[in-house]
Amino acid sequence: MPDIIHPNDRPPVDSEQRVLSANQKFYDAFNQQNLEGMQQVWVRDPAARCIHPGWPVLRGFDSIIKSWQDIFENT
């Protein structure tokens, strides 16, 4: 019997689907206050940038993840 692949488990096939998939993963992590999930959606690169409303620009993976940790701990 062939494996059944759930539609949500299929890899995205185009740019729009990749963006939508990444966006969904981000908001799932955000809504669940899941730091591990956030670590999976952010690129581990010093060039990564994040701007939270009212915050200065955060640069680099470690600073970005620390910010999410602080946000989740204080929410």
C-alpha positions as CSV (number, residue, x, y, z in Angstrom):
1,M,0.0,0.0,0.0
2,P,1.5,3.4,-1.0
3,D,2.2,6.0,1.7
4,I,-0.5,8.6,2.0
5,I,0.9,12.1,2.0
6,H,-1.2,14.7,3.7
7,P,-1.5,17.8,1.6
8,N,0.1,19.9,4.3
9,D,3.1,17.6,4.4
10,R,4.0,18.0,0.7
11,P,7.0,20.3,0.0
12,P,6.0,23.7,-1.5
13,V,6.3,23.7,-5.2
14,D,6.7,27.4,-6.0
15,S,7.9,30.6,-4.5
16,E,4.4,31.7,-3.3
17,Q,3.9,28.4,-1.6
18,R,7.3,28.6,0.1
19,V,6.5,32.1,1.4
20,L,3.1,31.0,2.7
21,S,4.6,27.9,4.3
22,A,7.3,30.0,6.1
23,N,4.8,32.5,7.1
24,Q,2.5,29.8,8.6
25,K,5.5,28.3,10.5
26,F,6.4,31.7,11.9
27,Y,2.8,32.4,13.1
28,D,2.4,28.9,14.5
29,A,5.6,29.5,16.6
30,F,4.5,33.0,17.5
31,N,1.0,31.9,18.6
32,Q,2.3,29.0,20.6
33,Q,5.1,31.0,22.1
34,N,7.4,28.3,20.8
35,L,11.0,29.3,20.9
36,E,12.2,26.2,19.2
37,G,9.8,26.9,16.4
38,M,11.1,30.4,16.1
39,Q,14.7,29.0,15.9
40,Q,13.6,26.9,12.9
41,V,12.1,29.8,10.9
42,W,15.0,32.3,11.4
43,V,18.1,32.0,9.3
44,R,21.3,31.4,11.3
45,D,23.2,34.2,9.7
46,P,24.8,37.4,10.9
47,A,23.0,39.2,8.1
48,A,19.6,38.3,9.6
49,R,17.5,41.3,10.7
50,C,14.4,41.7,12.8
51,I,12.5,44.8,13.7
52,H,9.9,44.5,16.5
53,P,7.6,47.5,16.8
54,G,9.3,50.2,18.9
55,W,12.6,48.3,19.0
56,P,15.9,49.1,17.3
57,V,17.0,46.8,14.5
58,L,18.2,43.5,15.8
59,R,21.1,41.9,13.9
60,G,22.1,38.3,13.8
61,F,20.4,35.1,14.8
62,D,21.4,35.1,18.4
63,S,20.0,38.6,19.1
64,I,16.8,37.8,17.2
65,I,16.2,34.6,19.1
66,K,17.1,36.3,22.5
67,S,14.4,38.9,21.7
68,W,11.8,36.2,21.1
69,Q,12.8,34.5,24.3
70,D,12.4,37.7,26.2
71,I,9.0,38.4,24.5
72,F,7.7,34.9,25.3
73,E,8.9,35.0,28.9
74,N,7.2,38.4,29.5
75,T,3.9,37.6,27.7
